[in-house]
Amino acid sequence: MKRTALYLRCSSRDQIQHGFSIPDQLARLRSEARAAGERIAAEFIDQARSGTSAAKRIDYQNLLAAARRRDFERVRFESVDRGHRNDLERRQFEAEMAALGIDVVYSGEPEKQAPQ
C-alpha cells in the first residue's frame, strides 16, 4: 500500500464557487487515493495563497521537506495549477520528486499527469 500525500491550495473566493474549495479538493483527493488502495500519510493545505511563488507557501515547503525525508511514495494534486502556476517551478518539483522515487499525480488532468 503506497503512502500518499495530498496537496491542496485555494487562493480566491471565485475558486471556491467553482468547486476548488479546500473541502471539495480534499474530498476528491481522499476518494481517489482510497480507490487506488493508497494510505494517506499527510495532507498539506495552503489556504488563500497565490500559486505564483511556491517559496511563499508554508505547507508547500512542508511538503518538500516531507518528500525529502521520504515520508510518502506518491503525492496527489487536484490539478497542475493547484500546485504550480510557474512552469519552471513545476518542472523542478517533478524532477526532484522523480529523483526521490515519488510519483506525482495531478488528479484533474487528462492521464493524471502534467501537460507536456
QUIQUIFEN-V992188 format. One record per pair of residues at least 6 apart in sequence whose C-alpha atoms are under 6 Angstrom apart, sorted by the first residue. I is the first residue (numbers start at 1). J is the second residue. D is the distance in whole Angstrom. If there is no record, write none. Layout:
BEGIN
i = [I/I]
j = [J/J]
d = [D/D]
END
This chain:
BEGIN
i = [1/2/3/3/3/3/3/4/4/4/4/4/4/5/5/5/5/5/6/6/6/7/7/7/8/9/9/9/9/10/10/11/11/11/44/45/46/51/51/52/52/73/74/74/74/75/76/76/77/78/78/78/79/79/79/79/80/84/105/105/106/106]
j = [38/38/39/40/41/72/73/39/40/41/72/74/75/40/41/42/43/75/43/75/76/44/45/77/45/45/46/47/82/47/48/48/49/50/59/59/59/84/85/85/86/102/102/103/104/104/105/106/106/106/107/108/106/107/108/109/106/90/112/113/112/113]
d = [5/5/5/6/5/5/5/6/5/5/5/5/5/6/6/5/6/5/5/6/5/5/6/5/5/6/5/6/5/5/6/4/5/5/5/6/6/6/5/5/6/5/5/4/6/5/5/6/5/6/5/5/5/6/5/6/6/6/5/6/5/5]
END
